[in-house]
Amino acid sequence: MLRQARTFEDPVDFATPEEGAEIADDYGTVGLSLRRHPLAIIRPKLAEWGIKTSEELRVRAKDRQTVRASGIVTHRQRPGTANGVVFATLEDETGTVNIIVWPQVAEEQRTVLLGAKLLSVEGTWQSEKGVQSLVAAKLVDHTPLLGTLRTSSRDFR
């Protein structure tokens, strides 16, 4: 019956959203995306700055080498038994990087450490007995590169 009803509206042509907008919508709705990881989209810019993926670091970085990593902060921890050391986990499109922030660096760069959603870290790579981590010397808040992407981390209180 309704198939034969006349309509008086012009058809709407919805613009196709950009991939980044679709990923941001996914994160805003369910907290993840089945599309590409957000860092895959901005990887060319990060690579220009000498920032390696977590996989590149795991496979190629040498113990005590100065390296740069970047990722979405998923965890920040400051155990009471760690004498003020902060541990963070960064996630990129290839995996995660464990970050160690000594108390002096944590205090000097507190705002960036606690506020960044996309954190870039320059420091010394440690690889010992299969355990790999990045000891932070410099922290940079690259959150603006995420645009409207909403993320959250599990942080100490």
C-alpha positions in Angstrom: 0.0 0.0 0.0 2.7 2.5 0.9 4.8 1.6 -2.1 2.4 3.5 -4.3 2.2 6.5 -2.0 3.8 9.6 -3.5 6.7 11.3 -1.8 7.5 15.0 -2.1 11.0 14.9 -0.8 14.2 14.9 -2.8 16.5 12.0 -2.1 19.3 12.9 0.3 22.9 12.2 -0.8 24.9 11.5 2.4 28.6 12.2 2.1 30.8 9.3 2.7 32.7 9.9 6.0 36.4 9.9 6.1 38.1 6.9 7.6 39.3 8.9 10.6 35.8 10.1 11.4 34.5 6.5 11.2 37.2 5.3 13.6 36.5 8.2 16.0 32.8 7.3 15.9 33.6 3.6 16.6 35.8 4.6 19.6 33.1 7.0 20.8 30.4 4.4 20.7 32.2 1.2 21.8 35.7 2.2 22.8 37.4 0.4 19.9 37.3 0.0 16.2 37.4 -3.0 13.9 38.9 -0.7 11.2 42.5 0.4 11.3 44.1 1.5 14.5 44.0 5.3 14.8 47.8 5.5 14.8 48.0 3.8 11.4 46.4 7.0 10.0 48.9 9.3 11.5 51.9 7.0 11.2 53.4 8.9 8.2 53.7 12.1 10.4 55.1 10.1 13.4 57.6 8.5 11.1 58.8 11.9 9.9 59.6 12.7 13.5 61.6 9.5 13.9 59.0 7.7 16.0 59.1 3.9 15.6 56.2 1.4 15.9 56.2 -0.9 18.9 57.0 -3.8 16.5 60.0 -2.0 15.1 61.3 -1.4 18.6 60.8 -5.0 19.7 62.5 -6.4 16.6 65.3 -3.8 15.8 66.1 -1.7 18.8 69.3 -2.5 20.7 69.6 -2.4 24.5 70.5 1.1 25.7 69.7 2.7 22.3 68.0 6.1 22.3 64.6 5.6 20.6 61.2 7.3 20.2 57.8 5.7 20.6 54.2 7.0 20.5 50.9 5.5 21.4 47.5 5.9 23.0 47.9 5.7 26.8 46.1 2.7 28.0 47.5 2.5 31.6 49.3 4.6 34.1 50.5 3.1 37.4 52.4 4.3 40.3 52.7 1.4 42.8 53.3 2.4 46.4 56.3 0.0 46.4 58.0 1.6 43.4 59.4 4.7 45.1 57.6 7.2 42.9 58.3 5.5 39.6 55.4 5.7 37.1 54.7 2.9 34.6 52.7 3.5 31.5 51.6 1.4 28.6 51.3 2.9 25.1 49.3 1.2 22.3 49.9 1.7 18.6 48.9 -0.2 15.5 51.4 -3.0 16.0 51.2 -3.6 19.8 52.2 -2.0 23.1 55.3 -0.4 24.6 56.0 -0.4 28.4 57.2 3.0 29.6 59.2 3.6 32.8 59.2 7.2 34.1 61.6 7.9 36.9 60.4 10.2 39.7 62.4 13.3 38.6 61.2 13.0 35.0 57.6 12.4 36.2 57.7 15.5 38.4 59.3 17.7 35.7 56.8 16.6 33.0 53.8 15.8 35.3 51.2 17.7 33.2 52.1 15.8 30.0 52.5 12.5 31.8 49.1 12.7 33.4 47.2 14.5 30.7 48.2 13.1 27.4 46.0 10.7 25.6 48.5 10.3 22.7 51.9 10.3 24.4 55.3 10.3 22.5 58.3 9.3 24.5 62.0 9.7 23.8 64.3 7.7 26.0 66.6 4.6 26.4 65.4 1.2 25.2 66.0 -1.6 27.7 66.0 -5.2 26.6 67.0 -7.7 29.2 66.0 -11.4 29.4 63.1 -11.0 27.1 61.7 -8.0 28.9 61.6 -4.8 26.9 60.7 -1.3 28.0 61.5 2.4 27.3 62.9 4.5 30.0 61.5 8.0 29.4 63.7 11.1 29.2 61.3 13.4 27.3 57.5 13.3 27.0 55.5 15.0 24.4 51.7 15.4 24.3 50.5 14.7 20.8 46.9 14.4 21.7 45.8 17.0 19.1 46.8 14.6 16.4 43.9 12.4 17.5 41.3 15.0 16.5 37.9 14.0 17.8 38.9 10.5 18.9 37.9 9.9 22.5 40.1 7.5 24.5 40.5 6.7 28.1 43.1 5.0 30.2 43.2 3.1 33.4 45.1 5.3 35.8 46.3 5.2 39.4 44.4 7.4 41.8 
